[in-house]
Amino acid sequence: MDANQKTLPVWILIVSGFFALMEIFAAFALCLSPESITEKVDLGASGVLYLIYMWAARQFALGVILAYSTYKKSVPMLTISYIFLLVMFIGDAIIGTLEKENSMIIASVLMCVISSGMLYVLDKGGRRSEVGSRK
């Protein structure tokens, strides 16, 4: 999709909006109730809450960026957001593998597939528009 094309398919905006809300809710859950997300972590240990708040800030920032790019219906911004999501979930898959946590592995692989699919659709739409605008 090029700069002249203003519309994105509604389903892309719905999925992106859902991801944005998911990231923002995760940030709030980490701040308000970290024990519900980090069951294996001793929250009384020195520096742990600091790391959890840093994690929450990352989740919140990604949620806001996804929400803004969805609101603006910006293909380049959505592409960058999904690249960030893909890299983040690849990291989560590696961590899940190292920690032997099957639920984390499955969730992160699923999110990698969805992020890759969204990148493919955004790129495919962009190529189709470029070809159509050259005529």
N, C-alpha and C positions, 0 to 999 in steps of 0.2 A: 504494500500500500504506500502510496506516495503522499507528499504534502498536500496535494490537491484533493485527495480522497478523504472525506471527513468521517465516513461511517465505518464502523467495525461491526461484525456480526454480534448480535445481542448476546449469544451464548458465551462469547469470549469476554464480554464485559461482566457477565454474571459470574463466571469462573474467577476472573481477576478480582472482582469485588468480594467474592467468598474468601479467596486467599488473603486479601487485605484484612478482612474482619477476623479471620482465623489467626493471623499474626498479631493483630492488636489485642485480641482476647488472650492469646498466649502470654503477651507481655504483662497484661493486668493480672493474670493468674500467677505468674512468677512473682510479681510484687506483693500481691495481697495474700496469697496462699502457696508459698514455695514448697511446702511439705507435700502438697497434693501432686506436684509434678516431679519432685526430686526425692523419691522414696528412699533411695539408697544413700543419700548424702546426709552427713551429720551437720545440721544447720548451726550447731553451736560452735563448730570449729572456726578458728580465726581466718577471716578473709572469705569465707564461703558466701555470706550474704552479699558481699561486694561483687563477687563473680556472678551471682544470680542476678543482681541488678544490672550488671553489664550485659548479660544475656538478654534480660528483659528490654534493655535499651536497643539492642540489635533487632529484636523481634518487633518492637514498636516502630523503629525507623523503617524497617522493611514494609510493615503494614501501611504506614503513612505514604511511603513512596508508591506502593502498589495502588493505594486508594487514589492518590493524586493522578497517577498515569492513567488509571481507569476513568476517572472523572474527566480528564482532558482528552481521553480517547486517542492517546499518543502511541503510535506503533513503536517508534524508537525507544520511548521510555518503558513501554511494556516489555519490549525485547530485552532491554538491560535488566529490568526487574526479574524476568524469568531466567536470565543467565545467572543472576545472583542466587535465585532460588535453587537452580540446578546445582551450582557449586556448593551451596550450603547443604543440600540434601545428599550430595555425594560424600561430603565430610561426615554427615550424620550416619550414612551407611558404613563408612569406614570405622567410625567410633563404635557403632553397634556391633560390627564384626569383631573388633578387638575386645569388646566387653561381653561378647557372646550373648547379646540380648536380641532374641529373635523378633520381638514386636517392633523394636526400633529399626531393625534391618528391613522388615517387610514394609513398614510405613515409609521409610526413606526411599526405598526402591520404587514403591508406588508413586511417591511424589516426584521422583526423578523422571519416571515415565510420563507423568502428567505435564511436568515442566517442559520436557523435551517435545512432547506433542504440541504444547502451546507455542513453543519456539518454531516448530515446523510449520504450523498453521500461519503464524504471523509472517514468517519468511516466504512461504508459498503465496500468500496474499500479496506480499510486496512485489514478488517477481511478476505475478499476473498483472498487477497495475502498471509496472514499468513497461511490460510488453505492450499493454493496451495503450499507454500514453505515447509510444513511439510511432504509432500508425499515422 
